Amino acid sequence: MVDAGRFRVLLEQERDRRLLLLTALRNDITSVSLARQDSNVDDEHDPEGSTIAFELSQASALLAQSREGLEQIDAALARIAAGNYGRCEVCGVEIPEGRLEARPWTPFCVNHASGRR
């Protein structure tokens, strides 16, 4: 039997960490956007380093990943509240604790996470 209370704490800590990351990424995107707006430099052809467009794209991708991760964490917390945390959503077998320690938000056993049936 999985210790849902222990995993709730881990998930809540990870959720808090990701919320801080989302705030930082949003601030970065705002800063880069403002820099781009106020600049008349052709950053696409600047030999001095990465472009503003690249930085904006990178920050946007990280923001999307963080939002997706937050959704997975919220879903795991909902499974804890519903009493079905730690069971594969496909086959219903108990997910090994080692897997949950590595990925506490996972809804799948190893077989179903890797696409094997």
HELIX and SHEET records of a PDB file:
HELIX    1   1 ALA A    4  ASP A   38  1                                  35    
HELIX    2   2 ASP A   43  HIS A   45  5                                   3    
HELIX    3   3 ILE A   52  ALA A   82  1                                  31    
HELIX    4   4 GLU A   97  ALA A  102  1                                   6    
HELIX    5   5 VAL A  110  ALA A  113  1                                   4    
END                                                                             
